[in-house]
Amino acid sequence: MAGQVLEDVYDNCFAGRRVLVTGAGKGLGYAIAKKFYEHGASVFALDKNKKSLEALKDELKNVTIITVDLRDWDETRRLVKSIAPIDHLVNNAAISQTSYFEEVDPTQIDELFNVNFKAVVNVTQTVTKSMALELGDQGVRVNCISPAPTVVLHEMFVSPNPKIIQETQKILDRQIIKRPVQPSEAAEIVMFLSSPSSSMITGSSLPVDGGIFTR
Ligand SMILES: NC(=O)c1ccc[n+]([C@@H]2O[C@H](COP(=O)([O-])OP(=O)(O)OC[C@H]3O[C@@H](n4cnc5c(N)ncnc54)[C@H](O)[C@@H]3O)[C@@H](O)[C@H]2O)c1
């Protein structure tokens, strides 16, 4: 019942809204783009992977796809500007690298910063600018979700390497709810934070992690 109420709220508040999701080709970004799309939003799906964007477009016909590598500052800016104004921005694209501390090299650090930090500043700056023009002195809310290992956990569970499965089980054992978070469950929280139902929430980071940090 409560779920249906929220679904109705989302239909009302996202129909026709312009939503940009970065890293929408797969994983959480895909789930988030799909959720907004299902509620009638005009979705702009950005990713560097053309193939996965084309697959997304096959499924969600009216999505506008934008193929760009976020590490390319100027091209990203040009393309994001061309779709202004944007009502909701989901900075989802990111990369992760696993290596032992002593083996980390400067190239890896640059790579992480270029995608996970610099690109977020670039896209947000470009969008915020256009929103500011559109919305004048109305508030812009900024929130963040922190999912526990989700898709990754799935991938880890099917790994042929028993050590990885063991490590995965250890992560899961720390959660109170002992199963991986589904991408759609993370997408639900993004919808909530983007909707008027969370009108007094800003500057927050919401864990979506089955209670992993509670112990
Ligand atoms: N999956 C998890 O367990 C988990 C846990 C906590 C946080 N997160 C965060 O959730 C977000 C999505 O994670 P995911 O597991 O769905 O990722 P994923 O690797 O499955 O998908 C990431 C998408 O981003 C795109 N991308 C990566 N670099 C890009 C670039 N330079 N330019 C354009 N597109 C680029 C990829 O092509 C891919 O489609 C990330 O911000 C991640 O840090 C994920």
The ligand as an SDF file (V2000), in Angstrom:
LIG
                    3D

 44 48  0  0  0  0  0  0  0  0999 V2000
   28.2880   -2.1450   -6.9750 N   0  0  0  0  0  0  0  0  0  0  0  0
   28.6170   -1.9200   -5.7120 C   0  0  0  0  0  0  0  0  0  0  0  0
   28.8140   -2.8340   -4.9240 O   0  0  0  0  0  0  0  0  0  0  0  0
   28.7270   -0.5170   -5.2090 C   0  0  0  0  0  0  0  0  0  0  0  0
   28.8760   -0.2800   -3.8520 C   0  0  0  0  0  0  0  0  0  0  0  0
   28.9740    1.0270   -3.3780 C   0  0  0  0  0  0  0  0  0  0  0  0
   28.9410    2.0810   -4.2800 C   0  0  0  0  0  0  0  0  0  0  0  0
   28.8040    1.8080   -5.6000 N   0  0  0  0  0  0  0  0  0  0  0  0
   28.7990    2.9550   -6.5080 C   0  0  0  0  0  0  0  0  0  0  0  0
   27.6580    2.8670   -7.3690 O   0  0  0  0  0  0  0  0  0  0  0  0
   28.0000    3.3990   -8.6460 C   0  0  0  0  0  0  0  0  0  0  0  0
   27.7090    2.3630   -9.7270 C   0  0  0  0  0  0  0  0  0  0  0  0
   28.3850    1.1630   -9.4250 O   0  0  0  0  0  0  0  0  0  0  0  0
   28.1710   -0.1400  -10.3070 P   0  0  0  0  0  0  0  0  0  0  0  0
   28.6550   -1.2890   -9.5240 O   0  0  0  0  0  0  0  0  0  0  0  0
   26.7980   -0.1390  -10.8540 O   0  0  0  0  0  0  0  0  0  0  0  0
   29.2360    0.1450  -11.4720 O   0  0  0  0  0  0  0  0  0  0  0  0
   29.4370   -0.6450  -12.8460 P   0  0  0  0  0  0  0  0  0  0  0  0
   30.9170   -0.8040  -13.0080 O   0  0  0  0  0  0  0  0  0  0  0  0
   28.5660   -1.8400  -12.9370 O   0  0  0  0  0  0  0  0  0  0  0  0
   28.9220    0.4230  -13.9230 O   0  0  0  0  0  0  0  0  0  0  0  0
   29.5570    1.6590  -14.0570 C   0  0  0  0  0  0  0  0  0  0  0  0
   29.1440    2.2820  -15.3760 C   0  0  0  0  0  0  0  0  0  0  0  0
   29.8570    3.5250  -15.4810 O   0  0  0  0  0  0  0  0  0  0  0  0
   30.4470    3.6210  -16.7580 C   0  0  0  0  0  0  0  0  0  0  0  0
   31.6850    4.4030  -16.6920 N   0  0  0  0  0  0  0  0  0  0  0  0
   32.8040    4.0990  -15.9920 C   0  0  0  0  0  0  0  0  0  0  0  0
   33.7620    5.0040  -16.2520 N   0  0  0  0  0  0  0  0  0  0  0  0
   33.2160    5.8980  -17.1260 C   0  0  0  0  0  0  0  0  0  0  0  0
   33.7240    7.0410  -17.7900 C   0  0  0  0  0  0  0  0  0  0  0  0
   34.9980    7.4370  -17.6420 N   0  0  0  0  0  0  0  0  0  0  0  0
   32.9210    7.7210  -18.6130 N   0  0  0  0  0  0  0  0  0  0  0  0
   31.6350    7.3140  -18.8140 C   0  0  0  0  0  0  0  0  0  0  0  0
   31.1120    6.2260  -18.2410 N   0  0  0  0  0  0  0  0  0  0  0  0
   31.8980    5.5240  -17.4090 C   0  0  0  0  0  0  0  0  0  0  0  0
   30.7550    2.1870  -17.1580 C   0  0  0  0  0  0  0  0  0  0  0  0
   30.8900    2.0600  -18.5680 O   0  0  0  0  0  0  0  0  0  0  0  0
   29.5530    1.4420  -16.5820 C   0  0  0  0  0  0  0  0  0  0  0  0
   28.4910    1.3660  -17.5130 O   0  0  0  0  0  0  0  0  0  0  0  0
   29.4620    3.8090   -8.5680 C   0  0  0  0  0  0  0  0  0  0  0  0
   29.5200    5.1710   -8.2410 O   0  0  0  0  0  0  0  0  0  0  0  0
   29.9910    2.9660   -7.4390 C   0  0  0  0  0  0  0  0  0  0  0  0
   31.1070    3.5570   -6.8040 O   0  0  0  0  0  0  0  0  0  0  0  0
   28.7010    0.5500   -6.0790 C   0  0  0  0  0  0  0  0  0  0  0  0
  1  2  1  0
  2  3  2  0
  2  4  1  0
  4  5  1  0
  4 44  2  0
  5  6  2  0
  6  7  1  0
  7  8  2  0
  8  9  1  0
  8 44  1  0
  9 10  1  0
  9 42  1  0
 10 11  1  0
 11 12  1  0
 11 40  1  0
 12 13  1  0
 13 14  1  0
 14 15  2  0
 14 16  1  0
 14 17  1  0
 17 18  1  0
 18 19  2  0
 18 20  1  0
 18 21  1  0
 21 22  1  0
 22 23  1  0
 23 24  1  0
 23 38  1  0
 24 25  1  0
 25 26  1  0
 25 36  1  0
 26 27  1  0
 26 35  1  0
 27 28  2  0
 28 29  1  0
 29 30  1  0
 29 35  2  0
 30 31  1  0
 30 32  2  0
 32 33  1  0
 33 34  2  0
 34 35  1  0
 36 37  1  0
 36 38  1  0
 38 39  1  0
 40 41  1  0
 40 42  1  0
 42 43  1  0
M  CHG  2   8   1  16  -1
M  END
$$$$
